[in-house]
């Protein structure tokens, strides 16, 4: 289950890659704009503001997220991104921090490029920090305390990999490592609760979850020490690709 409030706790850090991704989309007057994995809709509304004449289509696999998006006035619906097909008038597709959850998403990207009309734009962004200390620590603690939970090792490609996958279109692919300045106690742990730790939480009862968090928090503090001003530096790599369909 997704928690919109927890996800929005780091709104600025989660929004920045979205805005930098969409800035590379050169569409002027798209007929239909689709946000695949709209989350709570706080970023989807900016698509409607940029292209006010477009039909904005928003979907997410989480009923909780869709409910939050609808509260913002969006006509969002629950749908699995893996089964979505573009309508004939789809000129812009944005999928932000979603495809890392979808096994085999490379074939989805290939299919979407083939099915989108000429001139359409497909913009994607995924986190690329699965080899970072935070994820390595999470996987290590999971192996020790809940080995039945299998966490993903490296579910995304590098920019060159996505450029190859999207090669039937004109592709702009890149990566950025953001040095995020987090605030509050156990800030990196709180960040991970919003996304990375969801499969672990779903598998554990309250007691086991509390034990897991206690061990994980200690190790994350050692890897990401809090500064004297109460902030924590948290490097976070992200991978981007924008395809312009020929």
DAQUIBEL-V711891 format. One record per run of one state. SS is the DSSP state (H for helix, E for strand, - for the rest). FROM is the first residue (numbers start at 1). TO is the last residue. If there is no record, write none. Layout:
SS,FROM,TO ; SS,FROM,TO
This chain:
-,1,3 ; H,4,22 ; -,23,31 ; E,32,36 ; -,37,43 ; H,44,50 ; -,51,54 ; E,55,60 ; -,61,62 ; H,63,70 ; -,71,75 ; E,76,78 ; -,79,80 ; H,81,83 ; -,84,89 ; E,90,96 ; -,97,98 ; H,99,101 ; -,102,104 ; H,105,115 ; -,116,120 ; E,121,127 ; -,128,132 ; H,133,145 ; -,146,158 ; H,159,165 ; -,166,169 ; E,170,183 ; -,184,186 ; H,187,194 ; -,195,197 ; H,198,203 ; -,204,205 ; H,206,223 ; -,224,230 ; E,231,244 ; -,245,246
